[in-house]
Amino acid sequence: MALNKLRQLDGDSAGITLPKGDLQVEGLVDDDGTVAGEHYFHIRHVDDGEWRLELVDGIEP
């Protein structure tokens, strides 16, 4: 099981990195490891210590 560290991003948010290999499988990262386009996710707290991350299609910035 891979472990990912929670990091402080700014005064209002924190983040966890996602492995580029997993993102590449979804087509979100190109062969060079660069994020391909803009993508949005819905993050929901499901239970104690559990969150669900869902890719949202059709969002215009």
N, C-alpha and C positions, 0 to 999 in steps of 0.2 A: 504494500500500500504506500503510495507516494504521499508525502506530507507537504503542505504549502503553508508558508508563514503569513499571518495577518500583518499588514504593513500600514502605517499611517501615511495617507496621501496628502491631506491638507487639514485645516482646522475642523472641517465638517464631515470628512469621510475617511474610510479605510478601504483597503483592497486586498484581494488574494489573486495571485497570478494563476493563469490556466496554462497547462503545457501546450506549446505550439503544435506538437504532433497531434494532439486531440483536436485542436482548432483546425488543423490542416485537413483532417478527415471530414470535417463539416464544410470545407470549402471557404473558411473564413480567413485563412492564411495561405499565401501563395507558396510556390516551391522554394523561393528565396527566404521564407520565414517572415515576410512582410504582411501586415494586415491588409487584406484585399477589400477595399471599400469601407463603408461605415455600417456598423451593426449595432443593434440595440437589444438589450436583454431585460426581461422582467425578473426581479429577484424577490422571492417571497419566503418569509419565515414560516416554516411548516410545523416545527415542534422544537422542544429544547435541544439545542445543538444541531438542528437540521434546517437547511435552506434548500429551496428549489430554484434553479437557474433555467430560464426558458428564453430561447432566441425568438424575437418578435420580428415578423416580416411586414413589409409595407409601411414602415414608419418614415416619414419625410422630416428631416431636421428643420 
